[in-house]
Amino acid sequence: MAYFDAGSSGVRFLFIFGGTDIKENKINEEIREEQLRVIDEDGNMLGVMSREDALRIADEHKLDLVNISPNAVPPVCKILDYGKFRYEAQKREKEAKKKQKTTQVKEIRLSTFIEAHDIQVKASTASKFLKAGDKVKVSLRFRGRELGHTSLGREVMDKFAELCEDVAVVDKRPVMEGRSLVMFLAPKN
């Protein structure tokens, strides 16, 4: 975490490394507006007052006056401990990032004449991916004369979907894409 002071503009930026978010909060003397809507540390509305009165109240409680809603008319400021406020905002942002799960698409490749045991092994691998929350792309590439027998490929795809039906739903039915037959499976909720 680092700070960047914009100098005479009176704006302090809080950079949180590892992310692209920049938090902007004016505090104490950086607030230039004359009239402010003030909230105390307990969340009680103190009303609209002058900047000097708000700063005096914050100073009496040994806290900071933080502009939390600069676009409101008049701007909303809260009396609080700025260090604690910043720490909690960082903590909330980290928790939100933890809860975000990026789903990946894993690929399983089959062949037209795959043996029964081999397809079961591939299905168990796909089940692991699906249980982890990822989508699975199942592709079957036709080589040479196999392209004339796409129905065999569809049978293999149907058997594969049947083996994975306890953990997956077919997201996209098998379709031809060039020389390959492609199907997508998504995890069951």
C-alpha positions, -999 to +999 in steps of 0.1 A: +000+000+000+013+035-008+001+070-008+003+096-035-004+132-025-017+153-054-001+184-039-021+216-040-053+199-051-058+186-016-065+150-027-049+120-011-049+088-031-046+053-016-030+028-039-035-008-030-009-029-047-020-060-066-052-043-078-063-014-100-086+003-076-076+037-064-095+050-033-099+088-031-109+104+002-103+140+014-097+142+051-096+170+076-082+203+062-081+188+026-119+192+026-126+226+009-164+228+009-179+253+034-211+234+043-210+196+051-235+170+061-218+154+091-223+119+106-206+110+139-186+078+147-217+060+159-236+066+126-258+094+140-267+123+117-254+156+132-269+176+104-255+202+080-228+224+095-198+245+086-165+229+079-149+246+109-176+232+133-172+197+119-134+199+122-137+211+158-160+182+167-136+157+151-107+173+169-125+171+203-130+134+198-094+130+185-107+115+152-106+125+115-132+141+093-135+120+062-154+130+030-172+097+022-195+111-005-180+140-023-207+142-051-236+147-027-249+182-021-237+191+005-209+166+007-213+138+033-185+136+058-181+111+087-161+116+119-140+084+123-105+070+128-091+073+092-064+046+098-091+021+110-114+031+081-086+025+056-077-009+072-114-021+071-118-010+035-087-030+026-100-060+045-134-059+028-117-057-006-095-087+002-126-107+013-144-098-019-114-110-040-113-143-021-150-149-028-145-143-065-139-176-083-127-174-119-140-204-138-116-219-162-124-241-192-105-274-191-102-295-222-106-333-225-097-348-259-113-380-271-109-402-302-135-420-322-123-455-313-116-449-276-116-480-253-141-483-225-115-480-197-099-450-214-132-431-216-139-439-179-105-425-170-111-393-190-146-390-174-132-392-139-107-365-148-135-344-161-155-350-129-125-337-109-125-305-130-163-301-127-162-306-089-136-279-087-161-256-104-145-254-138-163-260-172-151-288-194-147-287-232-148-322-246-134-324-281-131-353-305-109-347-336-117-367-367-087-379-388-088-389-424-118-411-433-132-408-398-148-376-410-173-396-430-185-413-397-194-384-375-222-405-360-196-427-342-182-395-327-216-384-315-221-418-298-187-414-280-198-379-269-232-392-256-215-420-237-190-394-221-219-371-211-237-401-196-206-410-175-204-374-162-241-368-156-239-371-118-217-340-116-224-322-149-250-308-172-245-304-209-239-267-214-236-270-252-246-300-272-220-316-295-214-295-327-189-297-355-162-271-355-140-278-385-127-314-382-136-316-345-168-324-326-170-302-296-193-303-265-192-282-233-201-295-198-209-273-168-209-282-131-243-291-115-253-266-089 
